[in-house]
Amino acid sequence: MISQWQLRAAFAARLSEMYGREVPAYNTLVDVSREVNEDALRAQGADAERLGSISRVTAERHGAIRVGTPTELRHVARIFGALGMRPVGFYDLREAAASAVPVVSTAFRPVDAEELARNPFRVFTSLLTPADPRFFDAELRSRLETFLAGRELFPPELLALADRAEAECELPEADAERFLQLAVQAFELSTEPIDKSWYEELERVSAVAADIGGVRSTHINHLTPRVLDIDELYRRMTDRGIEMIDTIQGPPGWKGPDLLLRQTSFRALAEPRALRLADGSVTRGALRVRFGEVEARGIALTPAGRALYDRLLTLADAETARRPAADRTEVARALWSAHVPATERELAAQELAYFTYRATPDRPHDGTQPPATIDALESRGWVRADPVVYEDFLPRSAAGIFQSNLSGEGSRNTEQEGTAYDSDWLSGAIGREVLDPYALYEHQQSLSITQIGRELGLDIDGTHD
């Protein structure tokens, strides 16, 4: 029998192999990531594994896909449910991007700490929003929804196997193999000719809309390895002649702890595609939709920590608008250094980040009684704090990656009011609860404090002084 986490690990590995065949530059990205990670491990020793073992970091991937309808999204949820992955977080990229990106998104991922340690595969999944009149007028919306309703992304056999795997938390080996074959095939780039005029009509609205609604299939849009030093990765990829996007999205590089998520990518490549013309003939063309992304993950921030991060982004925007010649990265780094605590201990004390706690195994017995607050337990050496890895995404960063790889700005009718979407709406569309990432991190932290209390015979106050 093949368990869910084994299915998840196998699917991630096969998807990576498939994507490497289709987008060879991705293999270069993986190779350079591995080199950077090995060098970081040699240079930093155990500190390099502060946010996850090197085996986890090396195996880690997140993918991205795009679908057109709530029904397709529910089918995706069944497939990822088979892999022990649940929808976490709501991201509105319509509001986060300056270009036209008419999608709302969630991420399917494991939520249990043990499952994340085994294989933390995530898939950032975006849903097209044809009902938003800023992007689609009534006539185009009607034709788009008719087109989407007429396609089938996932064969019934795949969905049936997915339901079995989710219900039973495993599959027999032969069925597991069939499931993996069908699942990987579902995300391969189709060779079916694309209706050129229909694709281009949608592309005038948004290249993302065309990639979703201009074809009769879906595909893996990008695949992302994790790296320990993203600035060094960016430099080495550029030295190899790979064209990278202009910036690293997310927090600036600085001397304090790594926080949240930093991302960058190589630019979308022109890939040959078959295009069907109005007279029915087929010609060869090229489309730019797929790219290779890389990420560096840091510590998960609390709502207060995230509010600080968002405020600093706003300040950096204002400062660079006031001084256009200024280097935005340097502006952000200066703000970060001035306002963000520079140590893990200070982050915890100000309740800006999440940590788990474990008893110190080698603490000398000095006859004292353990204190009853988590701060005092840590400061007096009774427990050690381990940072909780940020497992999720940043809408502005995701939109920035999408935007940097678009061939045009698209169009948006700002005189129209946008259609409202939120986490509750998305939960209804998926047919599954979209989980709150903060609640997951808080639970992980609280569980560790409760466990410490049991071990030490204390009722521990988990708040900080």
C-alpha positions, 0 to 999 in steps of 0.5 A: 500500500502506498500512503498519501505522503508517499503519493505526494512525494512521488507526484512532486518528483514526477512533476519535476521530471516532466517539467524539466523535459518540457522547460530545460531551463528549469533543470538549470535552476534546480542544479544551481539551487542544489549547488547554492544549498550545498555551499550554504551548508558548508559555510553555515553548518547547522545554522543553514538547517535552522528552517528545515533539514537540508534533505527537506529543503532539497526535495521541496517544491511548489507548483502553480496551476490555473483553472477556469471554473469552480467545478474545475477547482473542486476537481483539483481539490479532489486530486490534491486531497488524495495527496493529503493537501488542503486549501490554505489561504485566500489570495486576491491577485486582482488587487495585488497586481498593477497589470490585469491579473483576473484571478483569486487563488489558494494554495493546496498543501499539507497542514500537519507538521509531521506531514510537512516534514515528510514532504512539504509539496504545495500547489498555488492554484488560481481561479479565473474571475469571468464575473468581474466586469472590470475585465470581462464585459457581459458578451465576452463573459458569456462566451468565455463561460460557455467555452470553459463549460465545454472542456474536461481537464481531469478524466473520471478515472483520475478523480475516482482514484483520487477519491479512493486515496483520500478516503482510505489514506492510501492506494494499492501499488498498481492503483497508485501507479495509475493515479500518478500517471494520470495526474502527471498527464493532466498537467502536461502542456497539451499539443492540441492546436489553440484557436488563435483569434480566441486566444488573442481576444482574451490576451488583450484583456489579460495574458493570464486569462488567455492562458486559462480560458484560451486553451482546452486544458490546464498545465503546470505554469511554474515549478519552484525549488527552495534555496537557502541563499536566493541572492547568490542563486540570482547571481549565479543564474545571471552568470549562466546567461539565464534572463531573470526578472528584475527583482527578488520579490518579498522582504529585502535581504538583511542581516537579521532572521529570514522572514516570510518568503522571498521569490524570483524567477527566470523570464517566461520562455517563448515556447512553440505552440500549434495555432488554428487560424480562422480558415481551419488551417494550423500554423506554428507560433510561440507563446510565453506562459511558463517560467521557472521560479525559486524561493527562500522561506523564512519564519512565519509572522503573526498578524502583528508581524504581517501588519508591520511587513505590509506597513514597511512595504507601503513606506518603501513605495512612498519613499521610492515614489518621492525619490525615483532615483533611489534603489528600492532594495536599499530603501526597503533594507534601511526601513527593515533594519530600522523597524524589524527586530534583529533577533529571533528572541526579540521577534518572539518577545514582541509576538511578531513571529511564531515559534515552537518550543521543546525542552532542553535535554542537557540542562544541568540540574541545579535544584531550581523550579521551572518558571511558568512563562514561556519567556522565562523558561527560554531565558533560563535555559529550560526550553529552546525555541525553533522558528516555524517555517512560513509555508504560505504565500504573499499576494503582492509577491505572487502578483509581482512574479506573474506580472514580471512574466506577462507579455503585456499589461492587459486591460482593466475598466476602472469605472466598473466596480469589481466583483467581491470574492473572499475566503468564504466564497472560495470555500463554497466554490471549492466545497471545502473549507479554506483554512486560515494560515494564522490559525494553523501556525498558532495551533502549532505554537500552542501545541508545543507549549502545551506539550512542554507544560505536560513534560514540566508539570506546569500550566504555562502562560504562552504570552510574552512579557 
